[in-house]
């Protein structure tokens, strides 16, 4: 799958990989353009195009490219669905590339932590950061008990994913019980959080390299869901020091060098809801004066230089 914008790129240019399920997606295209602008060649690929080897070389190849010697870095975008076997192999592969010295954004351990909402929140709580009361179980009976403990007004979410898709607010015990039993029947983990009154907006703080790069309020049209992909409106936002520090610390705890940290403001103070290790920024770019993709690529090039200097 070729990108016409990249047809002028020369083969002898140093290459930066973009691991993405769709090279034509807006964020991936923005990264590709920024990579070219900085004098590198973007190489788009998906996991099925990789071959791993043990006991002979190249350790990992991308068709005719020796990944360890042919790519300077890999930027990981959303990598798509897969079977348990596929996902484990993909993460094993990223871990090995990282161990053998290839720079990967984000590190594989950060991806593993942040993709799992329970794992993320447990780490944040252990670090002393504010998170919503959350219950996780495989039992419908125990879930109904937790529903009452959380005040009878909860948000039920998929434990993996999902940009707001599949999340539902429930305040009826009967409806909650039906949902819990359906999830239990299909061997799904039941993940629910107390509903926190936060008006019609939340905060997305974009962290890069241990600092706040950009931020926005995501304002919904009277609904509690505030994902831009579901129709919320991005609004410019300059986070106060407390919120900025909270977001940076959250990213550090999970191990993310780049992260989208979602925070709710309430009359009880701020709460960290989720951390996205492969955040999109199309909505954020509309309220940001500089080019976010270029900042990400500049950061990656800087990290490559640091590693090469030893």
N, C-alpha and C positions, 0 to 999 in steps of 0.2 A: 504494500500500500504506500504509494509515494505521495509526498506533499509537494504540489507545484511550487510553493514558496521556497522550497529547499533545493530546487533543481540546480542552482548555481553553486552549490557547495562543493569544494574540491576534496578529493579523496585523501590528500595528505594533511588535512587539517586535523588537529587534536579533537577527539570525540568525547562528548558527554551523553550518556544514555538517559533516556526518559522512559521509565517503565510504566506503561499506561495501557489500559484496555481500549482506548480510542485516541489515536494520534490527532484526530481532527477536532477533539473537544477544545473548548475555548482556552482553558488553562494550559493544556499541553501545547497548543499552538503558540500561546504567548511565551511559554518557556523556550520553545524552539526558536522563535524570532529573537529573543533576548540572547540566546546562546550564539546565534549567528552574528549578532551585533557585537559580541565580545570576541569574535575571531575563532570560535570553536564550531564544530559540526555536531548538530543534534542527531542522535540515533534513537528512533522510536522502536519499541519492541514490547511483546507480551511474553509471559512466562513459557508458554508452549514452544517458543522458538529457541529456548535455551537447552543446551546439553551439558550435563554434569559428568565428570569423570573422577574416579579414584584409582590411584596407582599408575596413571599415565596422563600425559598432558595433551592439550590444554585442560586445566582443571574445570573450566566452564567456557563454553563457546556459544556464540550467537551467530549461527550459520558459519561464515568464513572469518568471523572476528574472534580472536582470543580475548575474552572479556577482561581478564586481569591485566593484559598488556596493551590492549587496544582501546580501552575506555579509561578516561581520567576519573570518572565519577558516575554514579547513577542517582538520578532523582526519582523517587518512587511516588507515583500518582496512584489513585485507586486502582487496584489490581484485579477487581472483579471477583465473582463467585467461583467456588470450586468445591470438590469433595473434601472430606477431612484429610484424606491421603494427599490430595493435591496441595492443600493449604500448608500442611506440615512440611512437605517437600520444598515448597516455595520459600518458606521461612528458613528452613535448614540451609537452602542455597544462599540466601542473603547473608545468613550468619557466617557461612564459610567465606564468601567473598570479603566480608568485613574483616574476618580474622586474617585473611591473606593480604590485607592492606589496601583494599579498594574503598574509597570514600563513598558512603551511601547516605542519602538524606531522604527520610529519617533513618536512624539506626534501626535494625530489625527488632531489637528488644523494645524500642519505643513503640513500634507499630503493633507488636504483640500486646503490649500493655494497654494502649489506648483504644484498640478495636474492641476490647472487652470492657463494657461499662462497669461491671462489678469489680474487676481487677483495678481499674482506674480509680474508682471512688474509694476502694479500700486503701490504696496507697496514699491518696490525698488525705483521708481521715487520719491515717497513721502518722502523717507529716504535720498534723495539727491544722489543716486547712478546712474551711467551712464547706460542708456538703449537705444535701438534703437527707432527711431520714429515708432510708431505702431498705426494702426487704426483697430477698431473693430466695426462691425455693422451687422444688419440683413438685411439691404437694399442694393440691387445690385446697385441701382442708386447712393446712397451715397458712396458705395465702389469704384465705378468708379471715383468719384470725389476725393476720398482720394488717389486712385492710382496715379492720376496726381500730387496731393500735395506731394506725396512721391517720386517724380522724375521719375515716369514711369518705375521703375525697382524695383520689390518687391518680397518678398517671402511670399507665402500664405501657412498657416499651419493649421492643426486641432487645435482647442483651447484646447483640451485635448489630451494627448499622446505626442510623438508617435515614438521616436527614429529615427526621420527623415522620417518615412514612411508617405506618404500623403502630404509631403511638396513639393512645386513646385515653381521654380523661373519663374516669368513672366515679360516680357518687352514689350509685344505687347498689345495695348489697346483692339483690337478685341478679342484676346485670354482671356484677363482679364475679359472682359464683359461676355463672354460665361461661364467662370468659376463662376463668381459672380452670374449670373442668375441661373445656375444649383444649386449652394449652397442655394440660396434663395428659389428656388422651393422645395428643400428637407428640408426646415426649419433648415438649418445649419447656425451657426454664422460664419460670414466672418472675419477672423483674418489675418492681413497682416502687414509685417514689411518692412521698407526700406532695400534694399540690401546694405550691407556694404562690400566694397572690403577688403578682408583679406587674400589674397593669397590662398594657398591650405591647410590651417590648421586652427584649433582652439585650445583652451586650455580646458582641463577638470581638474578641481581642486577638489580633494576629501577632504572634510572637516569632521572632527570628533571631537566633544566635544570642539568646539571653536578654533580649530587650523587646519592648513593644514597637513593632514596625508600623502598624496601622490599627484602627478600631472603628466600629460603627455601632449604632443602635439599630436593631431590626424591629421595625414597628409593624404590627399586624393590623388588619382591618377589623378590629373588634373580637378577634379570636385569640385563644391562648397559645396557639402554635405560632412561632416567630421565625421559621425558616424562610429565607429568601426564595428558595426553590419552590415553596408552597404559597408564594404571593406576598410575603412581607416586604416592606419598603426599607431600603438602606438609608440611614440618616447619619450625617457626619457626627462624630463624637470624639472628644478629647478626654481620655480617661484620667481621673485624678490619681495621685500617687498610690493611694491604697489599692485601687483596682488594678493598676499597672503592675504593682509588686505581686499582687495575688496571682495574676495571670502568668507572670514570668516564673514565679515559684512553682505553680502547678505544672508548667511545661518541664521544668527541671526535675520535679519528682518523678514524672513519667519517663523522662529521658529524651524528650522531643527537642530537636534543634529548631524545627519549624512546627508551629501548632496553631490551630484555631481553638481558643479557649472560650467556652460559652458560660456566661455568668448572669444570674438573676439578681436584681436589686429588690429588696423587700424591706418591710418595716423592722425585720429582725437582722438586717444587714445583708451583705452579698453572699451568694451561694454559688459554688462552681457546679455546673450541671454535667458538662461533658468536655472532653478534649479530643479534637480531631487531628490525627497525625498526618493526614493528607488533605488539608483544607483547600476548598475552592475559594476563589477571591473575586469572582466576576462582579458580584454585588458590591463588595468592598471597594473594588477599583473605581466604581462610579462616584464614590465620595472621598477618593484619595487623589492627591495632586500628582504624585510621582508614580512611576511604573513599577508595580509590585513584582512582576516577573523578573525585571532587570535587577531589582534588589536581591531576589532569591539567587539568581545566577551569579551576581557579584559575590555573594556570600559563599557559594559553592566554589568558585574560582579561588577565593581567599583561603578556604580550607584545603583545597588541593595544593596550593603553594606552601602552606604551613606543613603539610605532610611530606612534601618533597624536600623541604629544608631539614626535616627530621626534628 
